[in-house]
Amino acid sequence: MSNKLIKAAVCVSALLLTIPLTTASAMHIMEGYISPGWCAFWGALCVPFMIGGGISLSKKMQADSTVKILLALAGAFVFVISSLKIPSVTGSCSHPTGTGLGAVLFGAPVMSVLGVIVLVFQALLLAHGGLSTLGANTFSMAIAGPFVSWGLYKLLRRFKAPTSVCVFTAAAAGDLFTYIITAFQLAAAHSEGNFWFAAGRFMAVFAPTQLPIAIAEGILSVMIFGIIEKYCNKELYALGVISKRRTGA
């Protein structure tokens, strides 16, 4: 196992430990808040993404076994920061997602698998979200958000944007899009005939806290990506995350 990869793991883990972890009932959709029909719908919608994610994850691990530590770090990052809760208006809560950084490192399909694992553990250990609403939470946080992050990172790289700009934009936009999808999910379940009004109302509830959270998540993702790039330049190049490998890395 690469010593540089281990050093990166230690550095990132130390940074994660500085983030206070709190038990949360934040805005993953909680148990019982949407009907069984909607739970089944979102769960079924996740299935093809999960299958594709499993295939993609298997290929990446077979290609380079050293990425396992980076996968563990990406999962830990998502678990820690998406377990935080920041009070929002009307008694709800907002939180970061962490999935944007993982999507940059491994692609959106892989994050669908890591994301659902994180959501299951949070539901069981922290009462954060729920098992019946696992499909809805997986689609918003582990599928929709990461695909936006992944697409934006690839697009900005194509236009030769600085790496820090690419990572910040991907992480922040993925966070915000997760909450847009969550607002749509809640509106579909509770709109009472006026979907767009309900969706706008839910987005307005999240916006005052989620906008600064998205910016903070973008900055934190840039910091952690910088550590990973310093110690794991070879692995990032092999994964196609960066286009140039440093000499001697």
N, C-alpha and C positions, 0 to 999 in steps of 0.2 A: 504493500500500500504506500502511495506517495506521501513522503513527509510533508510536502507542501500542502497536500490536501488535508492532512491531519491538522496542520497549523491553521489553515483556513477554517476548519470546523471548530477549533478551539476559540479563535477570534470571534467568529459569528456567534457561537454559543455564549461567550462572555457578554457580547452586546445584547443578546436576547434576554439574558438574566437580569439586565438592568431595567427591563420593562416589568412593572408590577402586574402580576397575574391575579385576576379577581374572578370569583364565581359570578356568572352572568346569566341573566334572563333576557339578553339583548336581542336585537332584531335579526337573528335567525327567526323564522316564523315558528312560534311556539306550538306545543302540542295542543290540538283541538281547535286551533284558530281558523282553519279552513276545513271545508267539508270533506268527507271521505272520497267523494267523487273527484274533487280537485286534487286531493292527495294521490289518487290512483293515476290521474291524468299526467301530473308532473313526474311521477315515478316512471310511467311508461315512456315518457318523452326522453328520460335520461338514459334508457337502456342502450340505444345504439352508440351514444357517446361513451358510455362505460366500456362497451365491447371494443370500440376503436382505441380508447385510452389504454386498455389492457394490452392490446397488440403492440401499440407504440411503446409502452413501458417495457415490455419484454424485449423488443428489438434494441432499445437503447442500453439495457442492462447486459445483453449478450454482446453488444459491440464493444463495450468498455466497462468492465466491472468496477472501476474506480469511481464511477458516477454514483455508486450507492450511498456514499457519505453525503454527496450534494443532494441527493433525493431526500435523505433523512433530514438534512438541514432545511430544505424547502418545506417539508411537512411540519417540522418543529416551528418554523417561522409562521406558517399559517395558523397552527394551533394556538400559539402564544398570543399573537396580536389580534386574532379574531375572537379570542376569549375576553378581551377587554370590553368594558361597557362605558359609554359616555351618555349621560342623560340627555334626552331630546325633549321636545314639547309634547304635551298631552300624555305624559306618562310613559312614552316609548323610549327606546334607546338606540344609539348608533354605535358602530364599531368598525375598525379597519378589517380588511379581508386577508391581505397577504398573498393572495393567489396571483397577482400580477407579476411578482418577482419569479415565482415558480414557472409561470407561463413563458417568461423571457428565457429562462434557463433550459426548460425541457419541452416547451410547446404546450398548447392548450389541451390536446388530448390526454397527456399524462396527468395534468392537473385535475381532470375529472375524477381520476382514480385516487390521487392523494387527497383531494378535497372531500370525497365521500368518506374516506377513512377518518379524516379529522372530524367531520360532522357527526359520525357515529360515536366517537369517543367523547365529544363534547356533550352530546345528548345523554349518554350514559353516565359520565363522570361529573358533569357540571350543570346538568339540567338546562343546557343551553341549546335551544331549538327543540326538536322532538323526533321520535322515530316515525310517527305517522306523517310528519311533514318533511321527512328526509328528502324525498324527491324534489319538492319545491325548493328547499334550501340548496340542494345539490345543483339544480338547474341555474339558479341565480348566482351563487357564489363560486361554484366549481366548474361551470360550463360557460354561461353567458359572459361573465366578467373576464375570465382567462382568454376567451377567444378574441375579445376586443383588445386586451393587452397584447396578445401575441400578434394580431394583425397590425396594430399600430407600431409595435417595435420593428417588425419586418418592413413596414412602409417607410418609417423614418430612417432606418438603416439604408434603404435603397436611395434615399435622397441625401445620404452622407451627413446626416445630423450627428452631432457629438453623442457619444455613448451615454453620457449622463442625462442628456435631454431625452434620448430614446427610452431609457429606463424609467425616468421620472414620469414622462407622459404615459407610458404603458401602465405603470402601477396606479397612478392617480385616476386615469380614465377607466381602468378595470374596476376599481373600487366604486366609482360613481355609477357605472353601468350596472353593477350588481344591485345597487339600490333602486335604480330605475326599474329593473326587472321585478324586484321585490314589490315595488309600488304597484306595478301592473298586476302581479299575482294577487295582492291583497284587494285591489280594486275589482278584479274579476270575481273574487269570492264574496265581496261585500258591497258591490256597487249599487244594488237595488235599482237597476235600470239605467243608471247614468255613469257608464264606465269611465269616460274621460274626465268628468268632474271628480269622481272618486280617486282616480289615478293622480290627478293634479293635487288633490288634497293630501294624499299620502306622501307625494314627493315634497310638498311644502313642509310637511312634518319633519322629514329627514334632512332637508337642505341646510338649516342653520348649523347643525353639528357635522353633517357628512361632508360638506365642502372643505372645511379646515382639516378634517380627518384625512380626506383624500390627498391633500397637499402634504400633510405630515407623513403619510404612508409613502408618497412618492420620494420624499427626501430620505426617509429611512431605507427605502429600497436601493436608492443610489449609493448610500453609505455601505450597505452590505454587499452590493454588487462590486463595489470598488475593492473590498477585502477579498472577495472570491476571485476577481480578475487578477489581483496581485499574486495570489498563491496558486491559483488553478488555471493559469492562462492556457496551458496545454489542453486541459479538459474542456474548457469553453470553446476553444478552436475546434476540437473534435466534435462537439455537439452542434457546431455551426452558429453559436451565439455571437462570436466575434469573427471578423474576416481576416485578421492578421494575428499571427502568433509572434510573441516577443522573442527575440533572439536569446537563447539560453534558458527559456522557460521549459 
